[in-house]
Amino acid sequence: MDSKQLNHDDIYLITGAAGFVGYYLSKNLLEQGCNVVGVDNLNDYYDINLKYSRIEDLSNYNKFSLYKVDIADKVGILNLFENQRPNIVINLAAQAGVRYSIENPDAYLKSNMIGFHNILEACRHYPVEHLIYASSSSVYGANEKVPFAETDFVDHPVSLYAATKKSNELMAHTYSHLYNIPTTGLRFFTVYGPLGRPDMAYFGFTNQYFEKQPIKIFNNGDFENDLYRDFTYIDDIVKGIVGLLHHYDKEKLYNVYNIGNNQPVRLMEFIQTLEECLSNSLGEKIEFIKEFEPFKKGDVPATYASTDKLHKAIGFKPETSLKEGLQKFADWYVSYYIKKAEKIN
């Protein structure tokens, strides 16, 4: 195995640096004195102000630079690689969201397929030590065997988003084989935390409560057969990525890992915990108005990560409980949105 500490002379290029995971990873590396080149097209898929808040924070570090480039722009990406010559590339730029892939499939092909191909081509022409890229737990589709393991059959995705992520893994395998590029795919399991993505359930539920709207729960009101999700706090995700930056097998250049909490919870338990955490943050009893809807197309009944492989590789072990993580989110949300609005008014 080839494993070493972070090198402060290396250049870490992070695509999607204004995104949720990209921001926290960039901040972590910058705090350790690393050189970070951020790439983001700053699209408006969700509230652009969140992206500006993240970039504003990262801009406080003198070893951070941001380039507004779309990874689907091949010339722009190749020029960036030629000028910056990154040592490590972490590709987190992608069109996210399972349900949105049904409404706007073109965005997924452009960013997740063409964009990722451009990153692979750039790593081919301007060789890097390691390419790490975001895959997704959604590649497991409707697999009923749990926990999901990297050796499971994943050829039946149930959303276009999942299909693009599985395709990324196949493309990375090909480039590793043909051009000796060390590539590592990370199958993320429901990442959450402060400054997160508003399209995620925990954030959306919170928005709807303060807008005095009911939350829609897509489980048919069937508590016996409720959806299960493996919610993973952002700090645990970042710790796993950092541990892999300089870690790969010289004999097996292509690898894929689950990165999750390994402790799935029922959707209704998750909602109850979120209500409790918001109640703590506001100092008053919070209860969502709930509307139960049929299961959504593309949703899977359960996500549950086996993290044995990642633990064996780098000793990965999530440390943040759901209640602790959601409390941090709730405290941030109240401070960022509610108290800020009160000051304005």
C-alpha positions as CSV (number, residue, x, y, z in Angstrom):
1,M,0.0,0.0,0.0
2,D,1.1,3.6,-0.7
3,S,0.0,5.8,2.2
4,K,1.5,9.1,3.4
5,Q,0.6,12.2,5.3
6,L,-0.7,15.3,3.5
7,N,2.0,17.1,1.5
8,H,1.8,20.9,1.9
9,D,3.6,21.3,-1.4
10,D,1.0,19.4,-3.3
11,I,-1.9,21.0,-5.1
12,Y,-5.3,19.5,-4.3
13,L,-7.8,20.3,-7.0
14,I,-11.4,20.0,-5.8
15,T,-14.3,20.3,-8.2
16,G,-17.6,21.4,-6.7
17,A,-15.7,23.4,-4.1
18,A,-18.7,25.7,-3.5
19,G,-20.9,22.6,-2.9
20,F,-21.6,21.0,0.4
21,V,-19.0,18.3,0.6
22,G,-16.5,20.3,-1.5
23,Y,-16.6,23.2,0.9
24,Y,-16.0,21.2,4.0
25,L,-13.2,19.2,2.4
26,S,-11.6,22.4,1.1
27,K,-11.8,24.0,4.5
28,N,-10.3,20.9,6.2
29,L,-7.3,20.9,3.9
30,L,-6.8,24.6,4.1
31,E,-6.8,24.4,7.9
32,Q,-4.0,21.9,7.6
33,G,-2.0,24.3,5.4
34,C,-2.6,22.6,2.1
35,N,-2.9,24.3,-1.4
36,V,-6.5,24.1,-2.6
37,V,-7.6,24.9,-6.1
38,G,-11.4,25.1,-6.2
39,V,-13.4,24.6,-9.3
40,D,-17.2,25.4,-9.5
41,N,-19.7,26.7,-12.0
42,L,-21.8,28.2,-9.2
43,N,-25.0,27.1,-10.8
44,D,-28.4,27.9,-9.2
45,Y,-29.8,24.3,-8.7
46,Y,-30.4,25.5,-5.2
47,D,-30.0,28.7,-3.2
48,I,-26.9,30.3,-4.6
49,N,-26.4,32.4,-1.4
50,L,-25.3,29.2,0.4
51,K,-22.6,28.7,-2.2
52,Y,-21.5,32.3,-1.9
53,S,-21.4,31.9,1.9
54,R,-19.1,28.8,1.6
55,I,-16.8,30.5,-0.9
56,E,-16.6,33.7,1.2
57,D,-15.4,31.6,4.1
58,L,-12.8,29.7,2.0
59,S,-11.6,33.0,0.6
60,N,-10.2,33.8,4.0
61,Y,-7.4,31.3,3.4
62,N,-4.5,32.5,1.3
63,K,-3.8,29.1,-0.1
64,F,-7.2,28.9,-1.7
65,S,-8.1,29.9,-5.2
66,L,-11.4,29.5,-7.0
67,Y,-11.9,29.1,-10.8
68,K,-15.4,29.5,-12.1
69,V,-15.3,26.7,-14.7
70,D,-17.9,24.1,-15.7
71,I,-16.4,20.6,-15.8
72,A,-18.5,20.1,-19.0
73,D,-16.2,22.7,-20.6
74,K,-13.4,20.4,-21.9
75,V,-11.1,23.2,-23.1
76,G,-11.6,25.1,-19.8
77,I,-10.8,22.0,-17.7
78,L,-7.7,21.1,-19.8
79,N,-6.4,24.6,-19.6
80,L,-6.9,24.6,-15.8
81,F,-5.0,21.4,-15.4
82,E,-2.2,22.6,-17.7
83,N,-1.8,25.8,-15.6
84,Q,-2.2,24.3,-12.2
85,R,-0.8,20.8,-12.5
86,P,-2.6,19.3,-9.6
87,N,-1.2,16.4,-7.7
88,I,-4.5,15.1,-6.3
89,V,-7.9,15.6,-7.8
90,I,-11.2,15.2,-6.0
91,N,-14.1,15.4,-8.3
92,L,-17.2,16.3,-6.3
93,A,-18.9,18.4,-9.1
94,A,-22.1,16.7,-10.3
95,Q,-25.7,17.3,-10.9
96,A,-27.1,16.0,-7.6
97,G,-30.5,14.6,-6.7
98,V,-32.4,11.5,-7.5
99,R,-35.9,13.0,-8.1
100,Y,-34.6,16.0,-10.1
101,S,-33.1,13.5,-12.6
102,I,-36.6,12.6,-13.6
103,E,-37.5,16.2,-14.3
104,N,-34.2,17.3,-16.0
105,P,-32.3,14.3,-17.3
106,D,-30.1,16.5,-19.7
107,A,-28.4,18.2,-16.7
108,Y,-27.2,14.8,-15.5
109,L,-25.7,13.7,-18.8
110,K,-23.9,17.0,-19.2
111,S,-22.3,17.2,-15.7
112,N,-22.1,13.6,-14.6
113,M,-21.1,12.0,-17.9
114,I,-19.5,14.6,-20.1
115,G,-18.0,16.5,-17.2
116,F,-16.6,13.4,-15.6
117,H,-15.1,12.3,-18.9
118,N,-13.4,15.6,-19.2
119,I,-11.9,15.2,-15.7
120,L,-10.6,11.7,-16.7
121,E,-9.1,13.1,-19.9
122,A,-7.4,15.9,-18.0
123,C,-5.9,13.4,-15.5
124,R,-4.7,11.4,-18.5
125,H,-3.0,14.3,-20.3
126,Y,-1.7,15.9,-17.1
127,P,-0.9,12.9,-14.9
128,V,-2.0,13.0,-11.2
129,E,-1.1,11.0,-8.2
130,H,-4.7,10.1,-7.4
131,L,-8.2,10.8,-8.6
132,I,-11.0,10.5,-6.1
133,Y,-14.6,11.0,-7.3
134,A,-18.1,11.0,-5.9
135,S,-20.2,8.0,-6.6
136,S,-23.4,7.3,-4.7
137,S,-25.2,4.8,-2.6
138,S,-28.0,5.0,-5.2
139,V,-26.0,2.6,-7.5
140,Y,-27.3,-0.2,-5.3
141,G,-30.8,0.4,-6.6
142,A,-33.5,-1.7,-5.0
143,N,-31.0,-4.3,-3.6
144,E,-32.7,-6.1,-0.8
145,K,-29.5,-7.6,0.8
146,V,-28.3,-5.3,3.5
147,P,-25.9,-3.9,4.5
148,F,-24.8,-2.9,1.0
149,A,-21.3,-4.2,0.2
150,E,-18.9,-3.1,-2.6
151,T,-19.0,-6.6,-4.0
152,D,-22.8,-6.5,-4.5
153,F,-24.3,-6.6,-8.0
154,V,-25.1,-3.0,-9.1
155,D,-26.3,-3.3,-12.7
156,H,-29.9,-2.3,-12.1
157,P,-30.1,1.4,-11.1
158,V,-33.6,2.7,-10.6
159,S,-32.9,6.4,-11.4
160,L,-30.9,8.2,-14.1
161,Y,-28.8,9.8,-11.4
162,A,-27.8,6.3,-10.2
163,A,-27.1,5.2,-13.8
164,T,-24.7,8.2,-14.3
165,K,-22.8,7.3,-11.0
166,K,-22.5,3.7,-12.0
167,S,-21.2,4.9,-15.4
168,N,-18.6,7.0,-13.6
169,E,-17.3,3.9,-11.9
170,L,-17.0,2.1,-15.2
171,M,-15.3,5.0,-16.9
172,A,-12.8,5.3,-14.0
173,H,-12.1,1.6,-14.3
174,T,-11.3,2.0,-18.0
175,Y,-9.0,4.9,-17.5
176,S,-7.2,3.2,-14.6
177,H,-6.7,0.2,-16.8
178,L,-5.6,2.0,-20.0
179,Y,-3.6,4.9,-18.5
180,N,-2.5,3.7,-15.1
181,I,-4.4,6.4,-13.2
182,P,-5.1,5.6,-9.6
183,T,-8.9,6.2,-9.2
184,T,-11.1,5.8,-6.1
185,G,-14.9,6.1,-6.2
186,L,-16.8,6.9,-3.0
187,R,-20.4,5.8,-2.6
188,F,-21.8,8.4,-0.4
189,F,-24.7,7.6,1.9
190,T,-27.0,10.5,2.7
191,V,-24.6,13.2,3.8
192,Y,-26.1,15.9,6.1
193,G,-25.0,18.8,8.3
194,P,-24.8,22.6,8.6
195,L,-24.6,24.6,5.3
196,G,-25.9,21.5,3.6
197,R,-28.0,21.1,0.4
198,P,-31.6,22.5,0.6
199,D,-32.9,19.7,-1.6
200,M,-32.1,17.1,1.0
201,A,-35.0,16.0,3.2
202,Y,-33.8,17.3,6.6
203,F,-33.2,20.8,5.1
204,G,-36.4,20.8,3.1
205,F,-38.5,19.7,6.1
206,T,-37.0,22.5,8.2
207,N,-37.7,25.1,5.5
208,Q,-41.3,23.9,5.2
209,Y,-41.9,24.1,8.9
210,F,-40.8,27.8,9.0
211,E,-42.9,28.5,5.9
212,K,-45.8,27.0,7.8
213,Q,-46.2,24.3,5.2
214,P,-46.8,20.6,5.8
215,I,-43.9,18.2,5.1
216,K,-44.5,15.5,2.5
217,I,-43.4,12.1,3.6
218,F,-43.1,9.6,0.7
219,N,-43.7,6.4,2.6
220,N,-47.4,5.8,2.1
221,G,-47.9,6.3,5.8
222,D,-46.7,2.7,6.2
223,F,-44.7,2.8,9.4
224,E,-44.2,-1.0,9.4
225,N,-42.4,-0.8,6.0
226,D,-40.9,2.7,6.5
227,L,-37.9,3.9,4.4
228,Y,-34.5,3.4,6.0
229,R,-31.6,5.7,5.4
230,D,-27.9,5.6,6.4
231,F,-27.4,9.3,7.4
232,T,-23.7,10.3,7.5
233,Y,-22.5,13.5,9.1
234,I,-20.3,15.7,7.0
235,D,-17.3,15.6,9.4
236,D,-17.2,11.9,9.1
237,I,-17.3,12.0,5.3
238,V,-14.5,14.5,5.2
239,K,-12.4,12.5,7.5
240,G,-12.8,9.5,5.2
241,I,-11.9,11.4,2.1
242,V,-8.8,12.9,3.7
243,G,-7.6,9.5,4.8
244,L,-7.8,8.3,1.2
245,L,-6.1,11.2,-0.5
246,H,-2.7,9.5,-0.6
247,H,-3.9,6.0,-0.1
248,Y,-4.2,3.5,-2.9
249,D,-3.0,0.1,-3.9
250,K,-0.2,0.1,-6.5
251,E,-1.3,-3.3,-7.6
252,K,-4.9,-2.4,-8.0
253,L,-5.2,1.2,-9.2
254,Y,-9.0,1.1,-9.4
255,N,-11.1,1.0,-6.2
256,V,-14.6,1.8,-4.9
257,Y,-15.6,2.3,-1.2
258,N,-18.8,2.8,0.7
259,I,-18.6,5.8,2.9
260,G,-21.6,5.9,5.3
261,N,-22.6,5.8,8.9
262,N,-23.3,2.0,9.0
263,Q,-26.3,2.7,11.3
264,P,-29.5,3.2,9.2
265,V,-32.6,4.8,10.8
266,R,-36.3,4.8,9.9
267,L,-37.5,7.9,8.2
268,M,-40.1,8.6,10.9
269,E,-37.4,8.3,13.7
270,F,-35.2,10.7,11.7
271,I,-38.1,13.2,11.5
272,Q,-38.8,12.9,15.2
273,T,-35.1,13.5,16.0
274,L,-35.1,16.6,13.8
275,E,-38.2,18.0,15.6
276,E,-36.4,17.5,18.9
277,C,-33.2,19.2,17.8
278,L,-35.1,22.2,16.4
279,S,-37.1,22.4,19.6
280,N,-33.8,22.6,21.5
281,S,-32.4,25.3,19.2
282,L,-35.5,27.5,19.5
283,G,-36.4,26.8,23.1
284,E,-40.0,25.8,22.2
285,K,-41.9,22.7,21.1
286,I,-41.6,22.0,17.4
287,E,-43.8,19.6,15.5
288,F,-44.1,19.3,11.8
289,I,-47.5,19.1,10.0
290,K,-47.2,15.8,8.1
291,E,-48.7,14.6,4.9
292,F,-48.1,11.1,3.7
293,E,-47.7,10.4,0.0
294,P,-47.0,7.3,-2.1
295,F,-43.4,6.2,-2.6
296,K,-41.6,8.3,-5.2
297,K,-40.2,6.8,-8.5
298,G,-36.5,6.3,-8.2
299,D,-36.5,6.2,-4.4
300,V,-35.1,3.0,-2.8
301,P,-36.6,1.4,0.3
302,A,-33.3,1.3,2.3
303,T,-29.7,2.5,2.2
304,Y,-27.3,0.8,4.6
305,A,-23.6,0.9,4.1
306,S,-21.1,-1.8,5.0
307,T,-18.0,0.2,5.8
308,D,-15.8,-2.8,6.5
309,K,-13.7,-2.2,3.4
310,L,-13.0,1.4,4.2
311,H,-12.3,0.6,7.8
312,K,-9.7,-2.0,6.7
313,A,-8.1,0.4,4.3
314,I,-7.8,3.5,6.5
315,G,-9.4,2.7,9.9
316,F,-12.5,4.7,8.9
317,K,-15.1,4.8,11.7
318,P,-18.0,7.3,11.9
319,E,-18.2,9.1,15.2
320,T,-21.2,11.4,15.0
321,S,-24.6,10.2,16.1
322,L,-27.7,11.3,14.3
323,K,-28.9,13.3,17.2
324,E,-25.5,15.1,17.6
325,G,-25.3,15.8,13.9
326,L,-28.9,17.0,13.5
327,Q,-28.5,19.3,16.6
328,K,-25.5,20.9,14.9
329,F,-27.6,21.4,11.8
330,A,-30.5,22.8,13.7
331,D,-28.3,25.3,15.7
332,W,-26.8,26.5,12.4
333,Y,-30.1,26.8,10.6
334,V,-31.7,28.9,13.4
335,S,-28.6,31.1,13.5
336,Y,-28.2,31.5,9.7
337,Y,-31.9,32.0,8.8
338,I,-34.1,32.7,11.8
339,K,-31.9,35.0,13.9
340,K,-30.6,36.8,10.9
341,A,-34.1,37.5,9.7
342,E,-35.1,38.7,13.2
343,K,-32.2,41.2,13.1
344,I,-33.3,42.5,9.7
345,N,-36.9,43.0,10.9
